[in-house]
Amino acid sequence: MQNVFDLQPKAMIGHKLTDFMNANPELSTTELGHFLGVTQSMVSKLRHDKSPLHFDDLANLFKSTEGLLGADEFKISVLNKFTNGFIPPLPNYYYVSTNLAALSNRVITEMGQSMDALKEALDDFSDPSSPNNIKNISDPEQAFAQCYDVLYYLLPLMAIIANTYGLSWIDEGRKRVKEIAQHHERQI
C-alpha cells in the first residue's frame, strides 16, 4: 500500500491563484501580499509558478479570499494540491455544469451508485479477515470508488450553494458538527 496521506510542505498553485484573482479583481497583488506578508513581486512569482506557496501561508491565503466569488472552490483546489489528491480535485466545469439543479442531480445519481456499491460490499465488510475477502476486494474497491465520486461532486456543490446563498462554509460546518454532537451521532 502506498502512502495514504502525503501532506506537501509547499505547492505550485499559480494558475489556480491567477484564475481566482482574475475573477476577483478587488483582490490586488498588493492586498494579497499584505495578507501573506510578502512583496508584490513574490505574489507575481506565486501567480506564475516561479515560486511555490508554503503550507504555513495557507491560513493567510484563505483569509484573503473570504467573501470573494469562488473562494470555497479555490480552497478545495488548493487543498487538493497540498494533500496530494487526498482532497478530491474540482470537476472540469467544461463538462460538468455548475448550475445548482444540474449539479444536485449529478450528486443524487452518484449517491445512488454509492449506495448500491456499499450494499454489494456489505458481506465483505461483515468479515473483512476471511480469506475470500482478502483475495477478492473488488466490491470494497468499487464502494470506495463510488463514495469518492460522491465527494468529487459534492464538495463543489456545497461550495456553489454557499457562494450562491452567501453562507459561510466554516460557520455552517461548525453549526452542523454541534447539531450532530448534540444528537450523539444519531441520524438527525
C-alpha positions in Angstrom: 0.0 0.0 0.0 1.3 3.4 -0.9 1.2 6.5 1.4 -2.4 7.1 2.4 -1.8 10.8 3.2 1.2 12.8 2.0 0.9 16.5 3.1 3.1 18.7 0.9 5.1 21.4 2.7 4.7 23.6 -0.4 2.8 23.6 -3.7 2.7 25.4 -7.0 -0.8 27.0 -7.3 -0.1 29.6 -9.9 -2.9 29.0 -12.4 -5.4 28.5 -9.6 -4.4 31.7 -7.9 -4.3 33.6 -11.2 -7.8 32.4 -12.2 -9.1 33.3 -8.8 -7.6 36.7 -8.8 -8.8 37.4 -12.3 -12.4 36.5 -11.2 -12.0 38.8 -8.2 -10.1 41.9 -9.3 -10.8 43.6 -5.9 -8.1 41.2 -4.5 -5.0 43.0 -5.8 -1.5 41.7 -5.7 -0.7 44.4 -3.1 -3.6 43.3 -0.8 -2.7 39.6 -1.2 0.9 40.4 -0.5 -0.2 42.2 2.7 -2.2 39.1 3.8 0.8 36.8 3.1 3.5 39.2 4.4 5.3 39.2 1.1 6.0 41.7 -1.7 4.1 42.2 -4.9 7.0 40.7 -6.7 6.6 37.5 -4.6 2.8 37.4 -5.3 3.7 37.6 -9.0 6.1 34.7 -8.6 3.3 32.7 -6.9 0.9 33.5 -9.7 3.3 32.4 -12.4 4.5 29.3 -10.7 8.0 30.7 -10.3 7.7 30.1 -6.5 5.6 27.7 -4.5 3.2 28.6 -1.8 4.3 27.3 1.6 1.8 25.3 3.8 2.3 27.8 6.6 0.9 30.6 4.4 -2.4 28.7 3.7 -4.4 30.3 6.5 -3.5 33.8 5.5 -4.2 33.0 1.8 -7.6 31.6 2.7 -8.3 34.7 4.9 -7.6 36.9 2.0 -10.2 35.1 -0.1 -13.1 35.2 2.4 -16.3 36.5 0.9 -15.0 36.6 -2.7 -16.5 34.8 -5.6 -15.5 31.1 -5.8 -13.5 31.3 -2.5 -14.6 27.8 -1.3 -13.9 26.2 -4.7 -10.4 27.9 -4.7 -9.7 26.5 -1.2 -10.7 23.0 -2.4 -8.4 23.1 -5.4 -5.5 24.4 -3.3 -6.1 21.8 -0.6 -6.1 19.2 -3.4 -2.6 20.2 -4.3 -1.3 20.3 -0.7 -2.8 17.0 0.2 -1.5 15.3 -3.0 -5.0 14.3 -4.0 -6.4 13.3 -0.6 -8.9 16.1 -1.0 -10.6 15.4 -4.4 -10.0 18.0 -7.1 -12.8 20.0 -8.6 -14.5 18.6 -11.7 -13.8 20.0 -15.1 -16.6 22.6 -15.4 -16.3 22.4 -19.1 -18.0 19.1 -18.9 -19.9 19.4 -15.6 -22.5 22.1 -15.1 -22.2 24.5 -12.2 -26.0 25.0 -12.3 -27.3 24.1 -8.9 -30.1 21.9 -10.1 -27.9 20.1 -12.6 -25.1 19.5 -10.1 -27.6 18.4 -7.5 -29.0 15.8 -9.8 -25.4 14.6 -10.6 -24.7 14.3 -6.8 -28.0 12.4 -6.3 -27.1 10.0 -9.1 -23.6 9.5 -7.6 -25.2 8.9 -4.2 -27.4 6.2 -5.6 -24.5 4.5 -7.2 -22.5 4.6 -4.0 -25.5 3.2 -2.0 -25.6 0.3 -4.5 -21.9 -0.3 -4.2 -22.0 -0.2 -0.4 -24.8 -2.7 -0.4 -22.7 -5.1 -2.6 -19.8 -4.7 -0.3 -21.7 -5.3 3.0 -20.9 -9.0 3.0 -17.2 -8.2 2.7 -17.4 -5.6 5.4 -19.1 -8.1 7.8 -15.9 -10.3 7.9 -13.0 -8.5 6.3 -10.5 -11.0 7.5 -12.0 -14.0 5.8 -9.6 -15.5 3.1 -12.2 -14.9 0.4 -12.5 -11.2 1.3 -8.7 -10.7 1.3 -8.3 -12.2 -2.2 -11.3 -10.5 -3.8 -11.6 -6.9 -2.9 -13.5 -5.7 -6.0 -16.7 -4.9 -4.0 -14.9 -2.8 -1.4 -12.8 -1.1 -4.1 -16.0 -0.3 -6.0 -17.6 1.0 -2.8 -14.6 3.3 -2.2 -14.6 4.5 -5.8 -18.3 5.3 -5.8 -18.1 7.1 -2.4 -15.1 9.1 -3.8 -17.3 10.1 -6.8 -19.9 11.5 -4.3 -17.2 13.6 -2.7 -15.8 14.7 -6.0 -19.1 16.3 -7.0 -20.5 17.0 -3.5 -17.7 19.3 -2.4 -18.1 21.7 -5.4 -21.9 21.6 -4.9 -21.5 22.6 -1.3 -19.2 25.4 -2.4 -21.6 26.7 -5.0 -24.5 26.5 -2.6 -22.5 28.5 0.0 -21.4 31.0 -2.6 -24.9 31.4 -4.2 -26.7 31.9 -0.9 -24.0 33.8 1.0 -23.3 31.1 3.5 -20.1 30.6 5.3 -18.8 27.1 4.8 -17.0 27.3 8.1 -19.9 28.7 10.1 -22.4 26.2 8.6 -20.0 23.3 9.2 -19.4 24.3 12.8 -23.2 24.6 13.4 -23.7 21.2 11.8 -21.0 19.5 13.9 -22.6 21.0 17.0 -26.0 19.6 16.0 -24.6 16.2 15.3 -22.8 16.1 18.7 -26.0 17.1 20.5 -27.7 14.1 19.0 -24.8 11.8 19.9 -24.0 10.9 16.3 -27.5 9.6 15.6 -29.3 10.5 12.4 -30.9 13.9 12.6 
